Amino acid sequence: MPTFNYKAMDQAGKSARGQIDALNEIDLELRLKRIGLDLITFKPATMRPSIFSRSKVSLQDLVIFCFQLEQLTSAGVPLLEGLVDLRDSTTNLHFQKVIGALVSSVEGGKMLSQALAEHPYVFNRVFISLIRAGEQTGRLPEIFQHLAATLKWQDELIAQTKKLLAYPLFVLVVVLGAVVFLMAYLVPQMVSFLTNMGQELPLQTRILIAVSNAVVNYWWLMISVPVVLVAVLAVAIRQNPEMRYRYDFIKLHLPVTGDILNKIILARFSRYFALMYQTGIPVLDGMRNCEEIVDNKVVAEALYRAWQQINAGESMSDSFRNVGLFPPLVVRMIRVGESTGGLDRALLNVSYFYDRDVNESVEKMLKMIEPALTVVLGAVLALIMFSVLGPVYDSFSQLKL
């Protein structure tokens, strides 16, 4: 069925824009009439996602989406009317089109989970599974509440990760800028003076002059080569599953950040799996859904091996112990949760444990990075100054004698 972008007006005279599926112009007008809109203009469109579609709807948009639907459905507002209100109030034009398509699908008789499944680049598999479970159990407002809280937690976790990277990247840019300035401007100014002195230059000065000449003459190559290499590597990682697996493996085994990333992934898995377990989704289905959430091929493969063992009759704690996904303390907590029937609480405790550990690790790393980068910057500048001023000082000493 074709998709149309439309501009319409409601009964209060307020304009509305969105996307809707319809057979033709007459069907489009009838569909809009059913939801209280009068068609003004329209044009054919497509809902095929581009490579940038995932980033057009942020986690904050999804948090507001879940929070408002939780409030509206809890107050007894019909789901279709709540979606219409969200469509008209959202400021994200792309998300407005997506919600308009949801309104069209629900108005056409589909369940909300079925409508969400038509937009996989906005709503992931776990999100859809939780909504489907809420529809089946009649706990949709509660599901929206839990989803809003979990998405907000995930957004805060991402912000914490960005905080970890922001300061080192800033200092790195400053260091590179200072080095490039010295190599491209200061060192060439000193080269002619040093060569006219007629004395043999030390090794570190000759190396510095060679690096300066390379920066001045081949700066375009130094910029373009890393950019091309990064682009080629990104394409290879995206298209080659084996390259993606190796890339994810390297990320998890980096000296310091690898351990923090591993804890972030496991915290995310524990929280989402606990949420699915609370809503009545079977353990095996929850395990498969979480393979997408972890966003790491190595961890996803470990989850799949654990899923195979659970499917074969092993307990969850034994399965995770066998694949080495969790440390022994966490496996013991899961075993206690299984024996007491409180697996969701045990997993939330695991998430809390990792979340707190990540925060503490990030704070410690930031405290270590600041002085370390300062020392590195000082050492680089001192080396450059020593290589430049050393021969000058030697020349002046010889003249004095």
DAZIBEL-V550359 format. One record per helix or strand of 2 or more residues. SS is the DSSP state (H for helix, E for strand). FROM is the first residue (numbers start at 1). TO is the last residue. If there is no record, write none. Layout:
BEGIN
SS|FROM|TO  SS|FROM|TO
END
This chain:
BEGIN
E|3|10  E|15|21  H|25|34  E|37|45  H|53|56  H|59|74  H|79|89  H|93|107  H|112|116  H|125|137  H|140|196  H|203|217  H|219|239  H|241|252  H|257|278  H|283|293  H|297|311  H|316|323  H|328|340  H|343|400
END
